[in-house]
Amino acid sequence: MTVPVLSSRLPHVGTTIFTVMSALANEHGAINLGQGFPDFDCDVRLIDAVTDAMRGGHNQYPPMAGVGLLRERVAAKLADLQGVRYDPITEITVTSGATQGLLCCILAAARPGDEVIVLEPCYDSYLPNIELAGARAVAVPLVRGSFEPDFEAIARAIGPATRMIIVNTPHNPTGRIWSARDWDRLADLLEGRDIFVVSDEVYEHMVYDGLTHVGAAMNPRLRERSFIVSSFGKTFHVTGWKVGTVCAPAALTVEFRKIHQFTVFTTNTPMQHGIAAYLADARPYRELSAFYQAKRDRFAQGLAETPLRALTTEGSYFQCASYADIRELRDLDERACCEWMTREIGVTPIPVSAFYSTPTEQRILRFCFAKRETTLDAALVRLAGLRRMA
């Protein structure tokens, strides 16, 4: 009997570093600050809203583009916070998480032979999504140390085949945010070119120290060429619900929805109704920056008592730290250092090198501070053990 051989669509993809490090954390009883999700519950009012939706009979297919009230409230939130207006009927789509939204954006706009610019380090779904579209990723490193966009390098990367650039702000893994001036510089580069922007803004409500989130759509020259990706899972501490949105001009949304309807068709109904009801109160997302800044400050202050050097975190719920000053560790590559810390210190970070397509070692680790205070404090006690190596 002949058994067919399945040729992989993603031959270079293996087990992710997140899975590997989480398994190692479990094996050694380490505090896992690697994977980016909270270890605390969401607001009980949100649970009640979803329960009410289920009991109210909202358990069948919703409209393909999403529940109407939810899209209306997303449009109102964007108008209120960013001063940008999207038509909830023709320009906003509810997705099964931001990752599914990202895939559909890329499949909608990128074709075989096209090039898509990614700014590294970058979220790990970008490159496989580009490969699935038959396009080619062109990696442009962010500036070493500051992780600012290198616009001269971006300009050099743009060529006749460039079809899209993916931007992430606030940035995972580094916490860097884009300013209005950054968006202006990108708009200058794209002027007169047939290039789309995918703006991954899932951490939009986590910006610190009096700074504000500036999205791609806030730049009038970029709005008409941009897909804006957001995540309720990140904002409302329900990453397992997998509910997000993609906002784009009507012409782009038509093509986006063609892909969306044949990947998931639509997103679970009661969660959409529950989130729509919960959005009637703006306080949960308006207060999110202060909520997470307190956690960031608590963790960064604790790191200051260790030989790890905390880098600047302007947004997101990630804190990067350098171990370059620790003599016994600085010769280890980032993955080996994470494995050592898991085994010997009992805290699991993620190597920033895992967010690059080619080996890039900077002796920088990423920690997630979206954790209970007791979790962060326990991790800091263990990390204080590094002082004996200083």
C-alpha positions in Angstrom: 0.0 0.0 0.0 1.4 3.3 -1.1 1.4 6.1 1.6 1.4 9.6 0.2 4.1 11.9 1.3 2.9 15.2 2.6 5.1 18.1 1.5 5.2 20.8 4.2 3.9 24.2 3.5 6.1 25.5 6.3 9.2 23.3 6.2 11.2 25.6 8.4 8.7 25.8 11.3 9.2 23.6 14.3 8.2 23.7 17.9 8.0 27.3 19.1 10.4 28.6 21.7 7.3 29.4 23.8 6.3 25.8 23.9 9.8 24.6 24.6 10.4 27.1 27.5 7.0 26.5 29.0 7.7 22.8 29.1 11.1 23.4 30.7 9.5 25.7 33.3 6.9 23.0 34.2 9.7 20.4 34.5 11.7 22.6 36.9 8.9 24.3 38.8 10.0 27.7 37.5 7.9 30.8 37.5 7.0 31.2 33.8 7.4 34.8 32.7 8.0 33.7 29.2 4.5 33.3 27.6 2.6 36.6 27.1 -0.7 36.1 28.9 -2.0 37.1 32.4 -2.2 34.7 35.3 -5.2 36.6 36.8 -8.9 36.6 35.9 -10.8 39.1 33.9 -13.5 41.4 35.3 -16.4 39.3 36.5 -18.8 41.8 34.8 -17.4 40.6 31.5 -18.0 37.0 32.4 -21.6 37.9 33.4 -22.1 39.7 30.1 -21.1 36.7 28.1 -23.2 34.4 30.3 -26.2 36.7 29.8 -25.6 36.5 26.0 -25.6 32.7 26.1 -28.7 32.6 28.3 -30.3 35.2 26.0 -30.1 32.9 23.0 -27.0 34.3 21.3 -25.5 31.0 20.4 -25.9 30.6 16.6 -23.9 32.2 13.8 -23.6 35.9 14.0 -23.1 38.0 10.8 -19.9 37.0 9.0 -18.3 40.5 9.7 -19.3 40.4 13.4 -22.1 41.5 15.7 -23.3 44.9 14.6 -23.3 46.4 18.1 -19.7 45.3 18.7 -18.5 46.9 15.5 -20.4 50.1 16.3 -18.8 50.3 19.7 -15.3 49.7 18.2 -16.0 52.5 15.8 -17.0 54.8 18.6 -13.9 53.9 20.7 -11.6 54.7 17.8 -13.3 58.0 17.1 -13.0 58.9 20.8 -9.4 57.8 21.5 -7.8 58.4 18.1 -10.0 60.8 16.3 -10.3 58.4 13.4 -13.6 57.2 11.9 -14.4 53.8 10.5 -17.8 52.7 9.1 -18.9 49.8 11.3 -20.7 48.2 8.4 -18.1 48.4 5.7 -14.7 48.9 7.5 -14.6 46.9 10.7 -14.5 43.1 10.9 -14.5 41.0 14.1 -11.8 38.2 13.9 -11.0 35.1 15.8 -8.1 36.7 17.5 -5.4 39.1 16.2 -3.3 36.2 14.8 -6.2 35.2 12.4 -6.7 38.8 11.5 -3.0 39.2 10.6 -3.1 36.1 8.4 -6.1 37.4 6.5 -4.5 40.8 6.0 -1.4 39.2 4.5 -3.4 36.7 2.3 -5.6 39.5 1.1 -2.9 41.8 -0.1 0.3 39.8 -0.7 0.7 37.6 -3.8 3.3 35.0 -4.8 6.4 36.9 -5.8 5.6 39.9 -3.7 7.9 41.1 -0.9 6.7 42.0 2.6 9.0 44.1 4.9 9.1 43.0 8.5 10.9 44.9 11.3 12.8 42.5 13.5 12.6 41.4 16.2 9.0 40.6 15.3 6.0 38.5 16.5 6.5 34.9 15.4 3.4 34.6 13.1 4.4 37.2 10.6 7.0 35.1 8.7 4.9 31.9 8.4 1.9 34.0 7.2 4.0 35.6 4.5 5.3 32.2 3.4 1.8 30.8 3.2 0.9 33.7 0.9 3.7 32.7 -1.4 5.4 36.0 -0.8 8.9 36.7 0.5 9.7 38.3 3.8 12.4 41.0 3.8 13.7 41.5 7.3 14.9 45.0 8.4 16.4 45.0 11.9 15.3 47.7 14.3 18.2 49.8 15.6 20.3 47.8 17.9 20.0 48.9 21.6 17.1 51.4 21.1 14.9 49.3 18.8 13.8 52.4 17.0 12.8 52.0 13.3 15.8 52.4 10.9 14.1 54.4 8.1 17.2 54.5 6.0 17.3 50.7 6.1 13.6 50.5 5.3 14.1 52.8 2.3 16.9 50.5 1.1 14.6 47.5 1.5 11.8 48.9 -0.6 11.9 47.7 -4.2 9.7 47.0 -7.2 8.3 43.8 -5.6 7.5 45.4 -2.2 3.8 45.0 -1.5 3.5 45.5 2.3 5.2 46.5 5.5 4.2 45.2 8.9 4.5 47.5 11.9 3.9 46.6 15.5 3.3 49.3 18.1 3.5 49.0 21.1 6.1 46.5 20.2 6.5 42.9 21.1 9.0 42.0 22.4 10.8 45.3 23.1 8.0 47.6 24.4 9.0 50.4 21.9 6.2 52.6 20.6 5.9 54.5 17.3 5.5 58.3 17.5 3.6 60.5 15.1 7.0 61.5 13.6 7.8 57.8 12.9 4.5 57.4 11.0 5.3 60.6 9.1 8.6 59.2 8.0 7.0 56.0 6.9 4.4 57.9 4.9 7.2 59.8 3.2 8.8 56.6 2.1 5.5 55.1 0.8 4.3 58.2 -1.0 3.4 57.3 -4.6 4.1 53.6 -4.0 1.6 50.7 -4.2 2.5 49.4 -0.7 0.1 48.4 2.0 0.6 48.7 5.8 -0.4 46.1 8.4 -0.3 47.8 11.8 -0.4 45.4 14.7 -1.7 47.4 17.6 -2.8 44.7 20.0 -1.2 46.5 23.0 -2.7 49.9 22.1 -4.1 50.4 25.6 -0.8 49.8 27.4 1.3 52.9 27.0 3.2 54.5 29.9 4.8 57.5 31.4 2.3 60.0 29.9 2.9 58.8 26.4 0.0 58.1 24.1 -0.7 55.4 21.5 -0.4 56.7 18.0 -1.9 54.3 15.4 -1.3 54.1 11.7 -4.8 55.4 10.9 -4.1 58.6 12.7 -1.8 59.6 9.9 -4.0 60.8 7.0 -1.5 59.7 4.4 -1.5 56.1 5.7 -5.1 55.5 6.6 -6.3 54.5 3.1 -3.5 51.9 2.7 -3.6 50.4 6.2 -5.1 47.4 8.0 -5.3 48.0 11.8 -5.2 44.9 13.9 -6.5 44.9 17.5 -7.1 42.3 20.3 -9.8 42.2 23.0 -7.9 39.3 24.4 -5.0 41.5 25.3 -7.1 44.5 26.5 -9.6 42.6 28.7 -7.2 39.8 30.0 -9.0 37.0 28.0 -6.4 35.8 25.6 -8.1 32.4 25.4 -11.3 33.9 23.9 -9.5 34.8 20.7 -11.5 37.8 19.7 -10.0 40.7 17.8 -10.8 43.2 15.1 -9.4 44.4 11.8 -10.2 47.9 10.6 -9.5 49.0 7.0 -10.9 51.2 4.3 -13.9 49.7 2.6 -12.1 48.6 -0.6 -9.5 46.7 1.5 -12.1 45.3 3.8 -13.9 43.7 0.8 -10.8 41.7 0.0 -10.1 41.0 3.6 -13.5 39.6 4.2 -13.2 37.3 1.2 -10.3 35.6 3.0 -11.9 35.8 6.5 -15.1 34.1 5.5 -13.3 31.1 4.2 -10.9 30.7 7.1 -13.2 30.9 10.1 -16.3 32.5 8.5 -17.1 34.3 11.8 -16.2 34.5 15.5 -18.0 33.0 18.5 -21.3 34.7 19.1 -21.7 35.0 22.9 -18.2 36.5 23.4 -19.0 39.1 20.8 -22.3 40.1 22.5 -20.7 40.1 25.9 -17.8 42.3 24.8 -20.2 44.7 23.1 -22.1 45.1 26.3 -18.9 45.5 28.3 -17.7 48.2 26.0 -20.5 50.5 27.1 -18.2 51.4 30.0 -14.9 53.0 28.8 -13.1 52.7 32.1 -11.6 49.2 31.7 -9.6 50.2 28.6 -9.0 53.8 29.7 -7.5 52.6 33.0 -5.4 49.8 31.5 -2.2 51.9 31.1 -2.2 52.8 34.7 -2.9 49.2 35.8 0.0 47.8 33.8 2.4 50.7 34.5 2.1 49.8 38.2 3.1 46.3 37.3 5.9 47.4 35.0 7.3 49.8 37.7 7.1 47.1 40.4 9.0 44.6 38.2 11.6 47.1 36.9 12.3 48.3 40.5 12.9 44.7 41.5 15.2 44.1 38.6 17.2 47.1 39.7 18.2 45.0 42.7 19.7 42.4 40.4 22.6 42.5 38.0 20.1 42.4 35.1 19.8 45.8 33.3 16.2 46.7 32.5 15.6 48.3 29.1 13.1 51.1 28.5 9.5 49.8 28.2 7.2 52.4 26.7 4.3 50.1 26.1 3.0 46.5 26.0 3.3 44.1 29.0 6.8 43.0 28.3 10.1 44.0 30.0 13.4 43.3 28.3 16.6 43.1 30.3 20.2 42.7 29.4 22.5 40.1 31.1 25.6 41.4 29.4 27.0 42.7 32.8 26.8 39.3 34.4 30.3 37.8 33.9 29.3 34.1 34.4 26.4 34.4 31.9 27.5 36.8 29.2 29.2 34.1 27.1 25.9 32.2 26.9 23.7 32.7 23.9 20.2 34.0 24.8 18.4 30.6 24.6 21.1 28.9 26.7 20.8 31.7 29.3 17.0 31.3 29.5 17.4 27.6 30.0 20.1 28.2 32.7 17.8 30.7 34.5 14.9 28.2 34.4 17.0 25.4 35.9 19.1 27.3 38.3 17.2 30.4 39.3 13.6 29.2 38.8 12.4 32.0 36.5 11.7 31.5 32.8 12.1 34.4 30.3 12.2 34.2 26.5 15.3 35.0 24.3 14.8 38.0 22.2 16.9 36.2 19.5 13.8 34.0 18.9 12.1 37.0 17.3 14.6 37.2 14.5 14.7 35.2 11.3 18.5 34.9 11.4 20.7 34.4 14.5 21.0 37.7 16.3 22.5 37.7 19.8 22.3 40.8 22.0 22.2 39.2 25.5 18.6 40.4 26.0 15.8 38.5 27.6 12.1 39.2 27.5 9.9 38.9 30.7 6.1 39.2 30.8 4.8 41.3 33.7 1.1 40.6 33.1 1.1 38.7 36.3 -0.3 38.9 39.8 1.8 41.0 42.2 2.5 37.8 44.2 3.9 36.1 41.0 6.1 39.1 40.2 7.4 39.4 43.7 8.2 35.7 43.9 10.0 35.9 40.6 12.0 38.9 41.8 13.1 37.1 45.0 14.5 34.3 42.8 16.1 36.7 40.4 17.8 38.4 43.4 19.9 35.2 43.5 21.8 36.5 40.5 23.5 39.0 42.8 25.9 36.4 43.9 27.2 36.5 40.3 27.7 40.2 40.1 
